[in-house]
């Protein structure tokens, strides 16, 4: 019995050694990594702060204090774990544009390089970054609340089944997805790695709406129903835009450099103001859809469209199927 127990322990020890051997595609994580439960709590607090009185009865200042603490901790941990090529001397201040943070016309790249140590950022510098991030995010809350208020109005105006703004806030998956997106997008703009993707993927799992935090989305944005919607990283969407379930705003194909690496450049559509895209349509590539355009259902669009365009499918051919005819 003792021999069998020792044999089992040895097998487990050897297995543990194998599983901790460095893998070129699985960078080592910091000891104090991201706390998924605490990040989920931050999203709930953000929603409770934006929509005061709907989701948390505690005083607002209590919620704000808790949110700030979580943001400071988790942003610091994210920076220490995932910031590519960062050293203790180059940890960016929150809100700046480090080499791998999003800038105008550029795409964020927060994937750690293979073999990069998670301890690149010193603890003090990472904590400073986390504190600055929390302070800056809290300063942006009034504007984020205003933007999400416009989304509430857009969802309500676009759905005659919505009985009230309260119903939109409490029930509609589109608003859940947009709340996650606007929170994540703000963090991305502050240079926070990985957390924005984790936040939008929470909404993706819960609603079936996949919005990359790098997308730029204007005011009064509405998604009706929402299941199956995909909005890519470099999309630019104007104001008063409405899309329906199953819409994909995606890329066509990727360009590669001489070494075979994907070129990270704008590759998703631009939708100008007051565009409507109906269900299950795909708009692919860096195309521009002019303002006040309507794209009908099940359309495959890969070219620019001028303003006030109307694009619909060709009409289906109707034929009889009596007594087996047409089969």
C-alpha positions in Angstrom: 0.0 0.0 0.0 2.8 2.4 0.9 4.7 1.5 -2.3 1.6 2.2 -4.4 1.1 5.5 -2.6 4.7 6.6 -3.2 4.4 5.5 -6.9 1.3 7.6 -7.3 2.9 10.6 -5.7 6.0 10.3 -8.0 3.8 10.1 -11.1 2.0 13.3 -10.0 5.3 15.0 -9.2 6.7 14.1 -12.7 3.4 15.3 -14.3 3.6 18.6 -12.3 7.2 19.1 -13.6 6.1 18.5 -17.1 3.2 20.9 -16.9 5.4 23.6 -15.5 8.1 23.3 -18.2 8.1 26.5 -20.2 6.0 26.4 -23.4 6.8 29.0 -26.2 3.1 29.7 -26.6 2.0 29.9 -22.9 3.9 32.7 -21.2 4.3 32.3 -17.4 1.8 34.2 -15.3 2.6 36.3 -12.3 2.1 34.9 -8.9 -0.6 37.5 -8.1 -2.5 37.2 -11.4 -5.9 38.7 -12.3 -8.7 37.8 -10.0 -11.6 36.8 -12.3 -14.2 37.1 -9.6 -13.0 40.5 -8.5 -13.0 41.7 -12.2 -16.6 40.5 -12.5 -17.4 42.4 -9.4 -15.9 45.5 -11.0 -18.2 45.2 -13.9 -21.2 44.9 -11.6 -20.1 47.9 -9.7 -19.6 49.9 -12.9 -23.1 49.1 -14.0 -24.5 49.9 -10.5 -22.7 53.3 -10.5 -23.8 54.2 -14.0 -27.4 53.2 -13.4 -27.7 54.4 -9.8 -30.4 52.7 -7.8 -31.1 49.8 -10.2 -28.6 47.2 -9.1 -27.1 48.1 -5.8 -28.9 49.8 -2.9 -25.8 50.9 -1.1 -24.7 54.6 -1.0 -23.0 55.7 -4.2 -19.8 56.7 -2.5 -19.4 53.2 -1.1 -19.7 51.7 -4.5 -17.3 54.2 -6.0 -14.7 53.4 -3.3 -15.0 49.7 -3.9 -14.8 50.1 -7.7 -11.7 52.3 -7.4 -9.9 49.7 -5.2 -10.6 46.8 -7.6 -9.6 48.8 -10.6 -6.3 49.8 -9.0 -5.5 46.3 -8.0 -6.5 44.5 -11.2 -5.0 47.1 -13.5 -1.7 46.8 -11.6 -1.8 43.0 -11.9 -2.7 43.1 -15.5 0.2 45.5 -16.3 2.7 43.3 -14.3 1.5 40.2 -16.1 0.7 41.1 -19.7 2.5 44.3 -20.7 4.8 43.3 -23.6 8.4 44.5 -23.4 7.7 46.7 -20.4 10.5 47.2 -17.8 10.4 49.0 -14.5 11.7 52.1 -16.2 9.1 52.2 -19.0 5.8 51.5 -17.2 3.5 54.0 -18.8 1.4 56.5 -16.9 -2.3 55.7 -17.3 -3.8 57.5 -20.2 -0.6 57.8 -22.1 0.1 56.0 -25.4 2.8 53.4 -24.7 4.2 51.5 -27.7 1.6 48.8 -27.4 -1.4 50.9 -26.3 -4.0 52.1 -28.8 -3.3 55.4 -30.6 -5.3 57.1 -33.3 -5.3 54.8 -36.4 -3.4 52.1 -34.6 -4.4 48.8 -33.0 -3.6 47.7 -29.4 -1.3 44.7 -29.0 -1.2 43.4 -25.5 -0.2 39.8 -26.2 3.0 39.0 -24.2 6.0 38.0 -26.2 7.0 34.3 -25.8 9.4 34.0 -22.9 8.7 37.4 -21.5 8.9 37.5 -17.7 5.7 38.5 -15.9 7.9 40.4 -13.5 9.0 43.0 -16.1 7.1 45.7 -14.4 8.2 46.5 -10.9 5.6 46.2 -8.1 5.8 49.9 -7.2 5.5 51.0 -10.8 2.6 48.7 -11.5 0.8 49.9 -8.4 1.3 53.5 -9.5 -0.2 52.7 -12.9 -3.2 50.9 -11.2 -3.9 53.9 -9.0 -3.7 56.3 -11.9 -5.9 54.1 -14.0 -8.6 54.0 -11.2 -8.5 57.8 -10.8 -8.7 58.5 -14.5 -11.5 56.0 -15.0 -13.6 57.5 -12.2 -13.1 60.9 -13.7 -14.6 59.6 -17.0 -17.7 58.2 -15.3 -19.9 61.2 -16.0 -19.2 61.0 -19.8 -19.6 57.2 -19.8 -22.9 57.6 -18.1 -24.0 60.2 -20.7 -23.0 57.9 -23.5 -24.8 54.9 -22.1 -27.8 57.1 -21.5 -27.9 57.8 -25.2 -27.7 54.0 -25.8 -30.7 53.5 -23.6 -32.7 56.0 -25.6 -31.6 54.5 -28.9 -32.6 50.9 -27.9 -35.9 52.2 -26.6 -36.7 54.2 -29.7 -35.7 51.3 -32.0 -38.0 48.7 -30.4 -41.8 49.3 -30.1 -41.8 46.3 -27.7 -39.9 48.3 -25.1 -42.3 49.7 -22.6 -39.9 52.0 -20.8 -36.3 53.1 -20.3 -36.4 51.1 -17.1 -37.2 47.9 -19.1 -34.2 48.6 -21.4 -31.8 49.1 -18.5 -33.0 46.0 -16.6 -33.8 43.5 -19.4 -32.1 44.2 -22.8 -29.0 42.3 -23.7 -27.9 45.1 -26.1 -27.5 47.4 -23.1 -25.6 44.8 -21.1 -23.2 44.4 -24.0 -22.8 48.1 -24.5 -22.2 48.7 -20.7 -19.4 46.1 -20.8 -18.0 47.6 -24.1 -18.0 51.2 -22.9 -16.3 50.2 -19.7 -13.7 48.1 -21.5 -13.1 50.7 -24.2 -12.3 53.3 -21.6 -9.8 51.0 -19.9 -8.2 50.2 -23.2 -7.8 53.9 -24.0 -6.0 54.2 -20.6 -3.5 51.6 -21.7 -4.7 48.7 -19.5 -3.8 45.3 -21.0 -6.0 42.2 -21.1 -8.8 43.4 -18.8 -10.8 45.1 -21.6 -10.9 41.8 -23.5 -11.9 39.9 -20.4 -14.7 42.4 -19.8 -16.2 42.3 -23.3 -15.9 38.5 -23.3 -18.1 38.4 -20.2 -20.8 40.1 -22.2 -20.1 37.9 -25.2 -20.7 34.8 -23.1 -23.8 36.3 -21.5 -25.5 37.8 -24.5 -24.0 36.3 -27.7 -22.9 39.9 -28.7 -19.2 40.0 -29.5 -17.9 43.6 -29.5 -14.1 44.1 -29.4 -13.1 46.8 -26.9 -11.0 48.5 -29.6 -13.9 49.4 -31.8 -15.0 53.0 -31.8 -18.7 53.4 -31.3 -20.6 56.7 -31.3 -23.6 57.9 -29.3 -27.1 56.5 -29.6 -26.0 53.0 -30.6 -28.7 50.3 -30.8 -28.6 46.5 -31.3 -32.0 44.9 -31.7 -32.2 41.3 -30.3 -28.4 41.0 -30.6 -27.6 37.3 -30.7 -24.7 36.6 -33.1 -23.6 40.2 -33.6 -19.9 40.6 -34.2 -18.1 44.0 -34.2 -14.4 43.8 -35.0 -11.5 45.5 -33.4 -10.9 48.3 -35.9 -14.5 49.2 -36.6 -15.6 52.8 -36.5 -19.3 53.4 -36.0 -20.9 56.8 -36.0 -23.9 58.0 -34.0 -27.5 56.9 -34.3 -26.5 53.6 -35.9 -28.8 50.6 -35.5 -27.9 46.9 -36.3 -29.9 43.7 -35.9 -29.2 40.2 -34.8 -26.6 38.2 -36.7 -24.8 41.2 -38.2 -21.1 40.8 -38.7 -18.8 43.9 -39.1 -15.7 41.9 -39.9 -12.5 41.6 -41.9 -12.0 39.9 -45.3 -8.5 38.5 -45.2 -5.3 39.3 -43.5 -2.1 40.9 -44.9 1.2 39.5 -43.9 4.7 40.9 -43.7 7.8 39.2 -45.2 8.2 37.1 -42.1 4.7 35.8 -42.3 3.3 37.8 -39.4 -0.2 39.3 -39.7 -0.1 43.1 -40.2 -2.0 44.8 -37.5 -3.8 47.5 -39.5 -7.4 48.8 -39.9 -9.4 46.0 -41.5 -13.0 46.4 -40.4 -15.8 48.6 -41.7 -16.6 52.2 -41.1 -20.3 53.0 -40.6 -21.2 56.7 -40.8 -24.1 58.3 -38.9 -27.6 56.9 -39.1 -26.8 53.6 -40.8 -29.1 50.7 -40.4 -28.0 47.1 -41.0 -30.7 44.4 -40.8 -30.3 40.8 -39.6 -27.7 38.4 -40.8 -25.9 40.8 -43.1 -22.1 40.8 -43.3 -20.0 43.9 -44.0 -16.4 42.9 -44.5 -13.1 44.8 -44.9 -12.1 48.4 -44.5 -15.1 49.7 -46.4 -17.0 52.9 -45.7 -20.8 52.8 -45.5 -22.1 56.3 -46.1 -24.5 58.1 -43.7 -28.2 57.4 -43.8 -27.7 54.1 -45.7 -29.9 51.1 -45.1 -28.6 47.6 -45.7 -31.3 44.9 -45.8 -31.1 41.4 -44.4 -28.7 38.7 -45.5 -26.6 41.0 -47.6 -22.9 40.4 -48.2 -21.2 43.8 -48.6 -17.5 44.2 -49.4 -17.4 47.6 -51.2 -17.9 51.2 -50.2 -21.4 52.7 -50.3 -22.3 56.3 -50.8 -24.6 58.2 -48.4 -28.3 57.4 -48.6 -27.8 54.0 -50.3 -30.3 51.2 -50.2 -29.0 47.7 -50.5 -31.3 44.6 -50.5 -31.1 41.0 -51.6 -32.5 39.9 -55.0 -36.0 38.6 -54.7 -36.4 34.9 -54.1 -38.0 32.8 -56.9 -41.2 31.2 -55.7 -42.2 27.9 -57.2 -44.8 25.2 -56.5 -44.0 22.0 -54.8 -47.2 20.1 -55.4 -47.1 16.4 -55.7 -43.3 16.3 -55.4 -42.8 18.9 -58.1 -39.6 21.0 -57.9 -37.7 18.4 -55.9 
